[in-house]
Amino acid sequence: MPLSRRSCLQLLLGAAVPWAARAAENLRSAPSRPAEGADATAYKGAIVLDAGSGRILLADRADYRGPPASVAKLMTFLIVHDRLRRRDLTLETLVPTTAEAARTGGSQVYLAEKEIFPVEDLLHALMIGSANDTAVALAVHLAGSREAFVGLMNTRARELGMTQTLFRSPHGLPPSSRKIEDGDLTSPRDLATLSLQLIRQTNVLAYTSVKQRTFRPGPKRIEMVNHNHLLGKVAGVDGLKTGFTRGAGFCLAATAFRNGRRVIAVTMGSPDSKTRDIKIAELLEKGFLALPPPSPEDAPVQPAPSPPPPQPMRHCIYPGTFDPITYGHLDVLFRAARLFDRVTVAIAVGGAAGKSLLFTAEQRMEMIVPNLTGLPNVTVTTFHGLLVEFCMANQADAIIRGLRALSDFEFEFNMALMNRHLQPRLETLFVMPNEEFSYTSSSLVKQVARFGGDVQKFVPPNVAAALRQAYLPPAP
């Protein structure tokens, strides 16, 4: 697909303008040339641009309008990033899985209803695993409903000048009617606009440059592999997004960084992934060859950030009798699960001297386990004997203890000092639950339940049912 002499002169002589000021105008002003040769069937539309200036380098049916498939998730990422920048949420914000998200098909990480994950984990699943269920989970959490989130996507598209774009989903799956006109619609030109905005204003490459990542460590772990096969194979390619559905064909928005310059290439509607990847590689090469000399007005471009070095796993023990477990216990447990890579809930088989237990260790474990949905790094076991010996046998780094009130501190402080004396390497961390649980204790809950009081505000439903059963009046 050689450039004409006139096109080359236009590229070399055209004045560079800042992306922030005239990106949409630049993208809109460059005409699409007609298809030539094999490219007529290799894709339905393509575009290449200089990320520094925002200028079009090549365009072939760049205004073709069709479904983008999962490339639509780039806009989902941008909406989440906008909220992060406004501090409406953080990367550590926990997002629950709704029934709607759990039912979402296609590429997914198999979220279960009520599972809870931080925003950062869901963004990795969205960009690396192309997980449709995480797109819905994020959309509902941020906007209240999928439809409201799609409204945010379309508003943002209009702000960016994406005049040929209409989103109808946060993930790019085809509509139930299977009619293309009822689904997401965009063009290579608009996807290039979106890609440029993401590269200039967000850290999208920190996610889309990752080749492989684990989601949900533990028995239900998933090893996510990036669908962008050009990563590590074509010089400088370091991110953005692939997409495929039957109606959309194979789509890709890709970017590469070489010698301080960055190029973006977008294709839509390729017949297969091999053709798509070959054409994107060719377009990137032509794009770098067509780059004009850099201008002082060009926006600065950077390579994708290197992944952080792996950190050692941190393991803590959360011990107690949990007779029974309360919402206060669970609140402390959720906080510990965010601080540590692994958390072991250690149920003491016997109670303290003079303290009788209502439930057996097995019953207490059965009450805890169903309430760990969304905590894939938490396990439950029993122990007896010295806590520090159990901790060392399980290679724990710390003990987590909950502090409900000032009156708890003296006992817990002395216990922590004794544990430090027995094992100096072991740390004790005190965690305060939410204030609404500061007066809740297992002993108080049992007293209320014993006299027929309602304990549903203090313990999970399965625990409330177990307490009612335990305090049933004896049969006559």
Secondary structure by P-SEA (a helix, b strand, c coil): ccccaaaaaaaaabbbbbccccaaaaaaaccccccccccccccccbbbbcccccccccccccccccccccccaaaaaaaaaaaaaaccccccbbbbbcccccccccccccccccccccaaaaaaaacccccaaaaaaaaaaacccaaaaaaaaaaaaaaacccccccccccccccccccccccccccaaaaaaaaaaaaaccccccccccccccccccccccccccccccccccccccccccccccccccccbbbbbcccbbbbbbbcccccaaaaaaaaaaaaaaaaaaccccccccccccccccccccccbbbbbbccccccccaaaaaaaaaaaaaccbbbbcccccccccccccccaaaaaaacccccccccccccccccccaaaaaaaacccbbbbbbccccccaaaaaaaaaaaaacccbbbbbbbcccccccccaaaaaaaaaacccccccccaaaaaaaaaaaccccc
